[in-house]
Each structure stands twice: as structure tokens, then as C-alpha cells.
Amino acid sequence: MTLTIWTYDWVPPPPRGHVRDIRLRWACEEVGLPYSIATVRFEDRTSPDHLARQPFAQVPALQDGEVTLFESGACLLHLADKSETLMPRDPVGKAQTLEWVISGLNSIEMVSVPWWVIGLSNPPENPLEGWLASRLSRLETVLSQRDHLAADRFTVADLLMADILRVKKLRAALDPYPALQAYTDRITARPAFLKAHQDQMDHFAAADAARAK
């Protein structure tokens, strides 16, 4: 059965390439899972139909037969259950992958996103700078000792963490962390990411063309 990934029909240029349906596209491309893209009009993101899929009026959402999920982390774990490519089946490898997926969401992104939002106003000093630095330095220590986060190979944990680290403003803050720079470069050079990224960019470019008519 073909999976359906829900995203917006259009977004303004700045977030393109980073809208989080890209995480699901990337996971499907890594595994070779067939999927289709369904859209909700950006202006209709608070409509009852979309809120039934995603109660916070965001994207992505994932439809897999009778199963519907929201939140990119939950969707990624659901997809990872479909293939050992993304989630090891041995207990140790699976546990390592799960803990690093959750740490990406809770220990890194939970700090980096508010740090980025505060930075939009160009304050004289970002109060989250030290907190972010402490998290990145600890992740730097881990990735200076190995190429991947879990199971000695690429997993869904690397997919998620690299997508978090590649955000433009955060990526620019990685100068003191050479292992994180190399890691992000290496993981986002994977063909599955490059295809998912281009597909998302093409999706929104087509929306521009349609709106211009």
C-alpha cells in the first residue's frame, strides 16, 4: 500500500527545503517505500479536516492504511519499523537508535529551535547561547569518536539529527564543532536526502507557478 505524506500546498520561500515532510520523504527514499504527497492549502491549515490529521495545524502527517500519525518523530519511527535499513532489529541497536531519535528531538531540537527564534530579533545577547553550546559540545564529543549515532551504521537517528543540524543558522554556528560539520556534510550527501530535498523544492516551485496563473 502506498503511504501518503501530507504537507502544505505552498509555503513562502524561507522555509523551503526545511518543511518537515522532508524527513518522511527522506526516510521513504532510503528504504524504497512508495509514497504519494497530499496537500492542505496553507491558508486552510486550521480547517477542521486538517486539524483532525494534525491538531497543531502543522505538517507533516502520515497516512498508512488505517493508521494516521502526526509529528515528524512519530512518523519517522513508524516508517523505521518497516525496514531494518532505518531501525536495527537487534535489541541493542534498536535501543541505541530509539534513544538518539528522542535525544535529537528533546536534547538538541528543543534547544536549537527556541535559540533560532530568539535570534530572529537580533538581541545583543541570546540567553540560550550557552545552553545550545553545551548540547552541541556534548554531541561533538560523541561524533568525534564515531561516524554514526547508533549501531555503527546509518539509521533513522542520523536522518533526524542531520536534518536538525543542517538548518542554516544552526549550521553557521557549527564552526567550533568540526565533527558535527563533517557529520552533517556526510549524512546530507546521501542520494536519498538529495532527492527528497529536490522533490520538496520542486513541489513548492510548482505551487508558485500554479498561483501565478
N, C-alpha and C positions, 0 to 999 in steps of 0.2 A: 504494500500500500504506500502511495506517495505521501510524504509528510508535507504539511502546509505550514510555512513560516509567515506570520503576519507582521507587517511593518507599515509605515506611513506611505501614502502615495507620493508625498513630496515633503522635503524639509528645506529651509534656507541653506545656502552654501556652507557656512562654517562647520556644521556637524557632519557633513557628508564624508563618508569613509569611516565614520566612527559610530553611526547609529547601531545599536547593539544587536540588531538582527544579523549583523556581520558575524557575530560569534557563532550563531546557529548555521549560517551558510558555510562558514569555515569548517565546522565540525562535520557537516554532511559531505563536503568536498573531500575531507581527509579520508572518510570511510567509503565514499562512493554511494551514499544513500540518495535515492531520488527524492527530490523535493520540488515544491512549487511555491511561488510567492503570491500571497494575497495582501491586499492593501486596505487600509482605512484612510479616508480623507483626513489630512492633517487638521482641517477645520472641524472635523467630526470626531476628534479623539475623545471627547467627553460624551459621546452619544451612548444611549443605553446598550446598544449592540456591542460596542467596543468595550464598555465598562464591564460587560458580562464576561468578556475574554480577559481583560486586564483592568482590575479595579482601580489602578492608579493612573489610568489614561496614558500609559506609556507603551512602548514596544521593546522587545518582541513578545509575541505569543506563539505557541506551537500547537498544532493540531495533529494528532497521531491516532487515527481511527476515532474511538470514543473518548480518548484521552486528550484533554486540553490543559496546557500549562502556561503560566506566565512567569516572569523573572528569568533573565538570561542564565543565571546559575542553575536554577531548577531544570530549565530546558536542556542545558548542556549535560547535566548528569543523566537525564532521561536518554539523550542521544548516546552518551558514552556507554550506557547499559547495552546498547545494540551491537557494540563491536569492541573486541579486545584491542583494536588499534588505539582507542581513546582511553580505555579503562582496563588495566590488567585484571586477570581473573584469579590470580593467586592472592591469598588474604593479605600478605604484607604489601604487595604492590598496590592492591586496591585501597588499603588503608592509607598509604602514603599519598596516593592520588587524591583521595577524598579530603585529607587534611590540608593539602595545598590548594585545592579548589576553594575550600572555605576560608583559608588564610588570605587568598587573593581578594576575595570579596570583603572579608571582615577586617583584616590587618593592613592591607595596602589600599584598596579602593575606598574603603571607608574614611581613610585619611586623605588620600590624594584628591578626591572629588571636592570636598569642602575647602581644601587648600587652594585648588584651582578656582573655585567660585569666589573665595575671598580675594584672590589675586586679580580678578577682573576689575576691581575698583582701584587697583594700583595703590594700595595702602603703603605708608612709609615702611611698615614692618608687618609681615604676615605672621600672626600669632601661632599659626600651625607649622611654621617652617621647621622648628626643632623637632616636633613630633614626626613630621614626614621624614626628616633626615635620619631619625633614629630607626624608623622602619626600613628605609632604603639601605642603611648601613648593615642592618642585620640580614637583609636579603642578599646584599653584596657578599657577605661572608659565606652564605650558603652556596651561591652560584660561582664563587671563585674556586670552589672545591669540586664542582661537578657541572656537567653540561645541561642536565635536566633536573627538574624538581623531584621527580618520583620514579621509582622502578628502573632507573638507569636508562631511560628512553623517553621519547616524546609521548605525552599523554594529554588529556583534556586539561590538566592543571597547567601545562606550559601554554596551551592555546589561550586560556583565560588570562594568565599572568602577563603574557606578552602583549595581549590586547590592552590590558590596563596600562602597561609601561609605555606603549607607543603613542599615547595621547601627546599631542605636540608640545604643550607647555611642560608636561612632566618629562618628556624625552629630553627637552632642553636642560632640565635640571639634573640629568644623569652624568654630567661631566666628571664629578668626583667618584663615579662608580663604574670603572671600566668593565667589570664582569657583567653588570646589568646592561651596559651598552652592547657588548658583544652578544649577550644572550638575546636581547630584543632584536638585534640585527639578524641573528641566526634563525630564530623562530619565525620571524615575519618574512624571511626569504623563501619559506616553503611554498611550493606551487599552489597548494590548496588555499593558502591565505591570499596569494596574489590574485587568484581567480575570484575568490569571494569579494575582495576589495574592488576589483574592476567591475564585477557584476553590480555591486551596490552603487558605485559611481554612475554606471550606465543607466541603472534604474531611475535615479534622480535626474539625470540628464534628459531621459525620455520624458519625464514628468514636466521639465521645463519646456520642452518642445510642445507638449500637449497643451500646456497652459497658454502658450504664446499664440495658439491658433485662434 
